[in-house]
Amino acid sequence: MKSRIARSIAVVAIGGLLAVASGGVAAAGTLGGKGTSSTQAAGAQMLQFRDELTKVAYAGDVTSTRSALGKMNPLLKDLSEGKRYSIAVEQQNVATDAKARSSEASRLLADPNAKPRQLPPLPLPPLPDLPGPLKVVSDLLKTLLTAVTGLVAGLLGGGLPVPPLPVPPVPPLPTP
């Protein structure tokens, strides 16, 4: 049973990274890749949501992670529909994939006994695993963070902002 859940989560995670890889850093708008001011504001807001999700997820706080996902979902929905914001089709696709992963992570965190859904596979992102109770959705959230990072880069028309990952402790120097 654990193996099946782990495989399902891995498949979901791989799907998110593939969406980011295929989406690239597409321009958010038409003129100079900057998009409209509302699109840039959405990018800045998504960046805040991504940073909040990163902090609470890596702290192992399930309740705050669910709350952060809940805040992120409406904006991901608006971006994926492409009606409210002027973004490239590739970025809409990334937003759609990120929305699917965010919704699935929210569903699994709400009901830990729920069966994970199959999402398109993506390669795993190079992010550290999440701690404790979030371990079951670790790959799902890691690919969501990677997808949102690519989406933010496209919305803001710049380079890829790095998520605020926890810094591992430095081991003490050996004594002679």
Disulfide bonds with the S-S distance in Angstrom:
none
